[in-house]
Amino acid sequence: MAAVHAAAMPEGEVWEAAAIAVQLALPGVFGLLDSRGGMVLARVAADEAEILALAVVPAARRQGLGAALLAAAEARAAGRGAAVMYLEVAERNAAARALYAHASYAFAGRRHGYYRDGGDALVLKKRLNPAAAAGG
Ligand SMILES: CC(C)(COP(=O)(O)OP(=O)(O)OC[C@H]1O[C@@H](n2cnc3c(N)ncnc32)[C@H](O)[C@@H]1OP(=O)(O)O)[C@@H](O)C(=O)NCCC(=O)NCCS
C-alpha cells in the first residue's frame, strides 16, 4: 500500500508504511489494495465513513481503477453500517475532483488554507446505499 501511495502522490504528501500501519490499526479503519497499482484507505465510525487516502499509480490511471476502489470502499463501509461517506480533496486537484463528481459526490464544505501551499480543501459527501453493501 505504501509503495502505491509513494508512486502516486506528490512529494511531501507521501505516507510512510509505518504511518499507514498505524492508521490500519485504528478502530474502523480498513484498506483495499489492487495489484494493478491502486489503494484506498477508509474509516468507519458509527454511521459515517471517510476516505483517508485514494491513490492510483500514474501508469494505471484512466482505466477505472480509482473509481472501482472508491466503489469498493463505499460498499465495504456501507456493509459496516455507514450511511454517508465523506472525503477531502484539494480544490486544485482536478483529476480527483473529476473522479468524485463522476462518482456522485456533492459539495459539503470548504476548509480554507487547509494545505501547506495555502490551498483550500473541499469536503465532499455521498449518501451510501445500504442495498449495495458488501460484506465485511
Ligand atoms: C485521482 C486518482 C485516484 C484517479 O484514479 P484513476 O484510476 O485514474 O481514475 P479512474 O480511471 O477510475 O477515473 C474515473 C473517472 O474520473 C474522472 N477522471 C479521473 N482522472 C481524471 C483526469 N486526470 N482528468 C479528468 N477526469 C478524470 C473521469 O471522469 C474518469 O472517467 P473516464 O476515464 O471514463 O473519463 C489518480 O489520478 C491519483 O491517484 N491521483 C493522485 C492521488 C490523488 O490525488 N488522490 C486523491 C486524493 S483526494
The ligand as an SDF file (V2000), in Angstrom:
LIG
                    3D

 48 50  0  0  0  0  0  0  0  0999 V2000
   -7.3880   10.7110   -8.5800 C   0  0  0  0  0  0  0  0  0  0  0  0
   -6.9550    9.3110   -8.9950 C   0  0  0  0  0  0  0  0  0  0  0  0
   -7.0700    8.3510   -7.7910 C   0  0  0  0  0  0  0  0  0  0  0  0
   -7.8730    8.8100  -10.1350 C   0  0  0  0  0  0  0  0  0  0  0  0
   -7.5850    7.4390  -10.3960 O   0  0  0  0  0  0  0  0  0  0  0  0
   -7.9090    6.7560  -11.8230 P   0  0  0  0  0  0  0  0  0  0  0  0
   -7.7550    5.2900  -11.6600 O   0  0  0  0  0  0  0  0  0  0  0  0
   -7.1100    7.4130  -12.8790 O   0  0  0  0  0  0  0  0  0  0  0  0
   -9.4500    7.1580  -12.0090 O   0  0  0  0  0  0  0  0  0  0  0  0
  -10.5000    6.4070  -12.9820 P   0  0  0  0  0  0  0  0  0  0  0  0
   -9.7950    5.8490  -14.1700 O   0  0  0  0  0  0  0  0  0  0  0  0
  -11.3060    5.4670  -12.1720 O   0  0  0  0  0  0  0  0  0  0  0  0
  -11.3910    7.6530  -13.4180 O   0  0  0  0  0  0  0  0  0  0  0  0
  -12.7990    7.6430  -13.2730 C   0  0  0  0  0  0  0  0  0  0  0  0
  -13.3460    8.9670  -13.8230 C   0  0  0  0  0  0  0  0  0  0  0  0
  -12.8220   10.0600  -13.0890 O   0  0  0  0  0  0  0  0  0  0  0  0
  -12.5650   11.1690  -13.9780 C   0  0  0  0  0  0  0  0  0  0  0  0
  -11.1150   11.4090  -14.0390 N   0  0  0  0  0  0  0  0  0  0  0  0
  -10.1190   10.6880  -13.4540 C   0  0  0  0  0  0  0  0  0  0  0  0
   -8.9100   11.2390  -13.7010 N   0  0  0  0  0  0  0  0  0  0  0  0
   -9.1450   12.3290  -14.4570 C   0  0  0  0  0  0  0  0  0  0  0  0
   -8.3010   13.3210  -15.0320 C   0  0  0  0  0  0  0  0  0  0  0  0
   -6.9630   13.2700  -14.8980 N   0  0  0  0  0  0  0  0  0  0  0  0
   -8.8770   14.3120  -15.7260 N   0  0  0  0  0  0  0  0  0  0  0  0
  -10.2050   14.3850  -15.9020 C   0  0  0  0  0  0  0  0  0  0  0  0
  -11.0670   13.4580  -15.3770 N   0  0  0  0  0  0  0  0  0  0  0  0
  -10.5370   12.4510  -14.6670 C   0  0  0  0  0  0  0  0  0  0  0  0
  -13.0820   10.7370  -15.3170 C   0  0  0  0  0  0  0  0  0  0  0  0
  -14.4500   11.0900  -15.3860 O   0  0  0  0  0  0  0  0  0  0  0  0
  -12.9120    9.2330  -15.2490 C   0  0  0  0  0  0  0  0  0  0  0  0
  -13.7580    8.5330  -16.1280 O   0  0  0  0  0  0  0  0  0  0  0  0
  -13.3000    8.3330  -17.6710 P   0  0  0  0  0  0  0  0  0  0  0  0
  -11.8780    7.8760  -17.6420 O   0  0  0  0  0  0  0  0  0  0  0  0
  -14.2640    7.3080  -18.1700 O   0  0  0  0  0  0  0  0  0  0  0  0
  -13.4440    9.6780  -18.3150 O   0  0  0  0  0  0  0  0  0  0  0  0
   -5.4980    9.3240   -9.5310 C   0  0  0  0  0  0  0  0  0  0  0  0
   -5.3770   10.3400  -10.5110 O   0  0  0  0  0  0  0  0  0  0  0  0
   -4.4420    9.5730   -8.4580 C   0  0  0  0  0  0  0  0  0  0  0  0
   -4.0020    8.6510   -7.7790 O   0  0  0  0  0  0  0  0  0  0  0  0
   -4.0470   10.8360   -8.2680 N   0  0  0  0  0  0  0  0  0  0  0  0
   -3.0370   11.2010   -7.2720 C   0  0  0  0  0  0  0  0  0  0  0  0
   -3.5390   10.9580   -5.8640 C   0  0  0  0  0  0  0  0  0  0  0  0
   -4.7940   11.7400   -5.5520 C   0  0  0  0  0  0  0  0  0  0  0  0
   -4.9400   12.8840   -5.9490 O   0  0  0  0  0  0  0  0  0  0  0  0
   -5.7030   11.1030   -4.8100 N   0  0  0  0  0  0  0  0  0  0  0  0
   -6.9390   11.7040   -4.3910 C   0  0  0  0  0  0  0  0  0  0  0  0
   -6.7010   12.4800   -3.1590 C   0  0  0  0  0  0  0  0  0  0  0  0
   -8.2280   13.1490   -2.5280 S   0  0  0  0  0  0  0  0  0  0  0  0
  1  2  1  0
  2  3  1  0
  2  4  1  0
  2 36  1  0
  4  5  1  0
  5  6  1  0
  6  7  2  0
  6  8  1  0
  6  9  1  0
  9 10  1  0
 10 11  2  0
 10 12  1  0
 10 13  1  0
 13 14  1  0
 14 15  1  0
 15 16  1  0
 15 30  1  0
 16 17  1  0
 17 18  1  0
 17 28  1  0
 18 19  1  0
 18 27  1  0
 19 20  2  0
 20 21  1  0
 21 22  1  0
 21 27  2  0
 22 23  1  0
 22 24  2  0
 24 25  1  0
 25 26  2  0
 26 27  1  0
 28 29  1  0
 28 30  1  0
 30 31  1  0
 31 32  1  0
 32 33  2  0
 32 34  1  0
 32 35  1  0
 36 37  1  0
 36 38  1  0
 38 39  2  0
 38 40  1  0
 40 41  1  0
 41 42  1  0
 42 43  1  0
 43 44  2  0
 43 45  1  0
 45 46  1  0
 46 47  1  0
 47 48  1  0
M  END
$$$$
